[in-house]
Amino acid sequence: MNFSKKDLWPKKGKLKKGLIVMTIVIISALLLTLLEEKTNFKHTKKLTFAIALACIGVWIYQPNKKEIL
């Protein structure tokens, strides 16, 4: 059995969205920590709120659903 990256990554559904949201959260947390350590940058609540909105947007986004208003 030989698996490739495409075999392991889910093609649709909540698992794929969950992995994308988790990736956004982990990368943003690492970047914020790096900025705080290197430049003494102090983030505000607005920045974490923007990250949370991005995660919610990824979770709600449904590209295959075409609804005509």
DSSP file (Angstrom, degrees, kcal/mol; ACC not computed):
  #  RESIDUE AA STRUCTURE BP1 BP2  ACC     N-H-->O    O-->H-N    N-H-->O    O-->H-N    TCO  KAPPA ALPHA  PHI   PSI    X-CA   Y-CA   Z-CA
    1    1 A M              0   0    0      0, 0.0     2,-0.5     0, 0.0     0, 0.0   0.000 360.0 360.0 360.0 120.1    0.0    0.0    0.0
    2    2 A N        -     0   0    0      2,-0.0     2,-0.3     0, 0.0     0, 0.0  -0.965 360.0-163.9-121.7 116.0    1.5    3.2   -1.1
    3    3 A F        -     0   0    0     -2,-0.5     2,-0.2     4,-0.0     3,-0.0  -0.759   1.0-160.6-100.8 143.2   -0.3    6.5   -0.2
    4    4 A S     >  -     0   0    0     -2,-0.3     4,-1.2     1,-0.1     3,-0.4  -0.633  37.9-100.3-108.3 175.3    0.2    9.8   -1.7
    5    5 A K  H  > S+     0   0    0      1,-0.2     4,-1.8    -2,-0.2     3,-0.1   0.858 122.4  56.8 -63.5 -34.8   -0.7   13.2   -0.2
    6    6 A K  H  4 S+     0   0    0      1,-0.2    -1,-0.2     2,-0.2    -3,-0.0   0.806 103.5  53.8 -68.8 -28.8   -3.9   13.3   -2.4
    7    7 A D  H  4 S+     0   0    0     -3,-0.4    -1,-0.2     1,-0.2    -2,-0.2   0.840 111.9  44.2 -72.6 -32.7   -5.1   10.0   -0.9
    8    8 A L  H  < S+     0   0    0     -4,-1.2    -2,-0.2    -3,-0.1    -1,-0.2   0.805  96.7  82.3 -82.9 -30.6   -4.8   11.3    2.6
    9    9 A W  S  < S-     0   0    0     -4,-1.8     2,-0.1     1,-0.1     7,-0.1  -0.622  85.2-119.7 -80.7 128.1   -6.3   14.8    2.2
   10   10 A P        -     0   0    0      0, 0.0     3,-0.1     0, 0.0    -2,-0.1  -0.382  12.9-147.4 -67.2 144.2  -10.2   14.7    2.2
   11   11 A K  S    S-     0   0    0      1,-0.2     2,-0.3    -4,-0.1    -2,-0.0   0.754  70.5 -11.5 -86.7 -25.6  -11.8   16.0   -0.9
   12   12 A K  S    S+     0   0    0      0, 0.0     4,-0.3     0, 0.0     3,-0.3  -0.964  89.2  60.0-159.9 172.1  -14.9   17.6    0.6
   13   13 A G  S  > S-     0   0    0     -2,-0.3     4,-1.7     1,-0.2     3,-0.2  -0.350  91.5 -46.0 100.3-175.4  -16.9   17.9    3.8
   14   14 A K  H  > S+     0   0    0      1,-0.2     4,-2.7     2,-0.2    -1,-0.2   0.793 126.7  60.5 -68.5 -30.6  -16.5   19.0    7.4
   15   15 A L  H  > S+     0   0    0     -3,-0.3     4,-2.3     2,-0.2    -1,-0.2   0.921 105.8  47.6 -64.3 -42.6  -13.1   17.2    7.9
   16   16 A K  H  > S+     0   0    0     -4,-0.3     4,-2.0     2,-0.2    -2,-0.2   0.928 114.4  46.2 -64.3 -44.9  -11.5   19.3    5.1
   17   17 A K  H  X S+     0   0    0     -4,-1.7     4,-2.6     1,-0.2    -2,-0.2   0.899 111.5  52.7 -63.8 -39.6  -12.9   22.5    6.4
   18   18 A G  H  X S+     0   0    0     -4,-2.7     4,-2.5     1,-0.2    -1,-0.2   0.897 108.9  48.9 -62.9 -40.6  -11.8   21.6    9.9
   19   19 A L  H  X S+     0   0    0     -4,-2.3     4,-2.1     2,-0.2    -1,-0.2   0.877 111.4  49.8 -67.0 -37.2   -8.3   20.9    8.7
   20   20 A I  H  X S+     0   0    0     -4,-2.0     4,-2.3     2,-0.2    -2,-0.2   0.928 112.4  47.0 -66.2 -44.4   -8.2   24.2    6.9
   21   21 A V  H  X S+     0   0    0     -4,-2.6     4,-2.4     1,-0.2    -2,-0.2   0.917 112.0  50.5 -62.8 -43.6   -9.4   26.1   10.0
   22   22 A M  H  X S+     0   0    0     -4,-2.5     4,-2.5     1,-0.2    -1,-0.2   0.887 109.7  51.1 -62.6 -38.3   -6.9   24.3   12.2
   23   23 A T  H  X S+     0   0    0     -4,-2.1     4,-2.5     2,-0.2     5,-0.3   0.913 109.6  49.9 -64.3 -43.0   -4.1   25.2    9.8
   24   24 A I  H  X S+     0   0    0     -4,-2.3     4,-2.4     1,-0.2     5,-0.2   0.925 112.9  46.9 -60.8 -44.8   -5.1   28.9    9.9
   25   25 A V  H  X S+     0   0    0     -4,-2.4     4,-2.2     2,-0.2    -2,-0.2   0.920 114.1  46.3 -65.5 -44.6   -5.2   28.9   13.7
   26   26 A I  H  X S+     0   0    0     -4,-2.5     4,-2.3     2,-0.2    -2,-0.2   0.931 114.9  45.8 -66.3 -45.7   -1.9   27.1   14.1
   27   27 A I  H  X S+     0   0    0     -4,-2.5     4,-2.5     1,-0.2    -2,-0.2   0.914 114.1  48.3 -65.1 -42.3    0.0   29.3   11.5
   28   28 A S  H  X S+     0   0    0     -4,-2.4     4,-2.5    -5,-0.3    -1,-0.2   0.892 111.6  50.2 -67.0 -37.3   -1.4   32.5   12.9
   29   29 A A  H  X S+     0   0    0     -4,-2.2     4,-2.2    -5,-0.2    -2,-0.2   0.909 112.1  47.7 -65.5 -41.1   -0.6   31.6   16.4
   30   30 A L  H  X S+     0   0    0     -4,-2.3     4,-2.4     2,-0.2    -2,-0.2   0.907 112.8  48.5 -65.9 -40.7    3.0   30.7   15.4
   31   31 A L  H  X S+     0   0    0     -4,-2.5     4,-2.6     2,-0.2    -2,-0.2   0.903 111.3  49.8 -66.0 -40.4    3.4   34.0   13.5
   32   32 A L  H  X S+     0   0    0     -4,-2.5     4,-2.3     2,-0.2    -2,-0.2   0.908 112.2  48.0 -64.1 -41.0    2.0   36.0   16.4
   33   33 A T  H  X S+     0   0    0     -4,-2.2     4,-2.2     2,-0.2    -2,-0.2   0.910 111.8  49.8 -65.0 -42.2    4.4   34.3   18.8
   34   34 A L  H  X S+     0   0    0     -4,-2.4     4,-2.5     1,-0.2     5,-0.3   0.917 111.4  48.6 -63.0 -43.4    7.3   34.9   16.4
   35   35 A L  H  X S+     0   0    0     -4,-2.6     4,-2.4     1,-0.2     6,-1.3   0.901 111.2  50.4 -63.9 -40.5    6.5   38.6   16.0
   36   36 A E  H  X S+     0   0    0     -4,-2.3     4,-0.9     4,-0.2    -1,-0.2   0.896 114.7  43.9 -64.2 -39.0    6.2   39.0   19.8
   37   37 A E  H  < S+     0   0    0     -4,-2.2    -2,-0.2    -5,-0.2    -1,-0.2   0.910 122.3  34.8 -72.9 -42.6    9.5   37.4   20.4
   38   38 A K  H  < S+     0   0    0     -4,-2.5    -2,-0.2    -5,-0.2    -3,-0.2   0.859 134.6  17.9 -84.5 -37.1   11.5   39.1   17.6
   39   39 A T  H  < S-     0   0    0     -4,-2.4    -3,-0.2    -5,-0.3    -2,-0.1   0.361  94.2-117.8-120.5   5.3   10.0   42.6   17.5
   40   40 A N     <  +     0   0    0     -4,-0.9     2,-0.4    -5,-0.4    -4,-0.2   0.822  53.6 169.3  57.0  32.7    8.1   43.0   20.8
   41   41 A F        -     0   0    0     -6,-1.3     2,-0.6    -9,-0.1    -1,-0.2  -0.630  22.4-155.8 -76.4 126.3    4.9   43.3   18.8
   42   42 A K        -     0   0    0     -2,-0.4     2,-0.1    -3,-0.1    -1,-0.0  -0.921  10.3-145.5-107.6 116.4    1.8   43.2   21.1
   43   43 A H        -     0   0    0     -2,-0.6     2,-0.2   -11,-0.1   -11,-0.0  -0.427  10.4-140.0 -79.7 156.1   -1.3   42.1   19.2
   44   44 A T    >>  -     0   0    0     -2,-0.1     4,-1.2     1,-0.0     3,-0.5  -0.505  30.2 -99.1-105.7 176.8   -4.7   43.5   20.1
   45   45 A K  H 3> S+     0   0    0      1,-0.2     4,-2.1     2,-0.2     5,-0.2   0.768 118.3  67.0 -67.6 -24.8   -8.1   41.8   20.4
   46   46 A K  H 3> S+     0   0    0      1,-0.2     4,-2.0     2,-0.2    -1,-0.2   0.872  98.3  51.2 -64.7 -36.6   -8.9   43.1   16.9
   47   47 A L  H <> S+     0   0    0     -3,-0.5     4,-1.9     2,-0.2    -1,-0.2   0.920 111.6  45.4 -68.5 -44.0   -6.2   40.9   15.3
   48   48 A T  H  X S+     0   0    0     -4,-1.2     4,-2.1     1,-0.2    -1,-0.2   0.843 111.2  54.7 -68.5 -31.4   -7.5   37.7   17.0
   49   49 A F  H  X S+     0   0    0     -4,-2.1     4,-2.3     2,-0.2    -2,-0.2   0.887 106.7  51.0 -66.3 -39.0  -11.0   38.7   16.1
   50   50 A A  H  X S+     0   0    0     -4,-2.0     4,-2.1     2,-0.2    -2,-0.2   0.888 109.7  49.9 -65.0 -39.1  -10.0   39.0   12.4
   51   51 A I  H  X S+     0   0    0     -4,-1.9     4,-2.0     2,-0.2    -2,-0.2   0.904 110.4  50.2 -65.0 -40.9   -8.4   35.5   12.6
   52   52 A A  H  X S+     0   0    0     -4,-2.1     4,-2.3     1,-0.2    -2,-0.2   0.897 109.5  51.1 -64.9 -39.7  -11.6   34.1   14.1
   53   53 A L  H  X S+     0   0    0     -4,-2.3     4,-2.5     2,-0.2    -1,-0.2   0.884 108.1  52.5 -64.3 -38.2  -13.7   35.8   11.3
   54   54 A A  H  X S+     0   0    0     -4,-2.1     4,-2.1     2,-0.2    -1,-0.2   0.907 109.8  48.8 -63.5 -40.6  -11.4   34.2    8.7
   55   55 A C  H  X S+     0   0    0     -4,-2.0     4,-2.1     2,-0.2    -2,-0.2   0.908 111.9  48.2 -65.8 -42.0  -12.0   30.8   10.3
   56   56 A I  H  X S+     0   0    0     -4,-2.3     4,-2.3     1,-0.2     5,-0.2   0.897 110.0  53.4 -64.8 -39.6  -15.7   31.3   10.4
   57   57 A G  H  X S+     0   0    0     -4,-2.5     4,-2.0     1,-0.2    -2,-0.2   0.892 108.9  48.4 -62.1 -40.5  -15.7   32.4    6.8
   58   58 A V  H  < S+     0   0    0     -4,-2.1    -1,-0.2     1,-0.2    -2,-0.2   0.906 112.4  49.4 -64.5 -40.9  -13.8   29.2    5.7
   59   59 A W  H  < S+     0   0    0     -4,-2.1    -2,-0.2     1,-0.2    -1,-0.2   0.879 115.8  41.5 -67.8 -37.6  -16.3   27.1    7.7
   60   60 A I  H  < S+     0   0    0     -4,-2.3    -1,-0.2    -5,-0.1    -2,-0.2   0.786  88.9 107.8 -80.9 -28.5  -19.4   28.8    6.2
   61   61 A Y     <  +     0   0    0     -4,-2.0    -4,-0.0    -5,-0.2    -3,-0.0  -0.256  42.2 179.4 -58.5 129.1  -18.1   29.0    2.6
   62   62 A Q    >   +     0   0    0      3,-0.1     3,-0.7     1,-0.1    -1,-0.1  -0.839   7.5 179.1-133.0  95.0  -19.8   26.5    0.2
   63   63 A P  T 3  S+     0   0    0      0, 0.0    -1,-0.1     0, 0.0    -2,-0.0   0.765  78.9  54.4 -71.1 -24.8  -18.4   26.8   -3.3
   64   64 A N  T 3  S+     0   0    0      2,-0.0     2,-0.8     1,-0.0    -2,-0.0   0.667  85.4  91.2 -85.5 -15.3  -20.6   24.1   -4.8
   65   65 A K    <   -     0   0    0     -3,-0.7     2,-0.7     2,-0.0    -3,-0.1  -0.714  56.6-172.4 -85.4 112.8  -23.9   25.5   -3.7
   66   66 A K        +     0   0    0     -2,-0.8     2,-0.5     2,-0.0    -2,-0.0  -0.887   8.1 174.4-111.0 104.5  -25.3   27.7   -6.4
   67   67 A E        -     0   0    0     -2,-0.7     2,-0.5     2,-0.0    -2,-0.0  -0.940  19.3-149.4-114.4 123.9  -28.4   29.6   -5.2
   68   68 A I              0   0    0     -2,-0.5    -2,-0.0     1,-0.1     0, 0.0  -0.797 360.0 360.0 -94.5 127.2  -30.0   32.2   -7.4
   69   69 A L              0   0    0     -2,-0.5    -1,-0.1     0, 0.0    -2,-0.0   0.438 360.0 360.0 -89.6 360.0  -31.7   35.0   -5.6
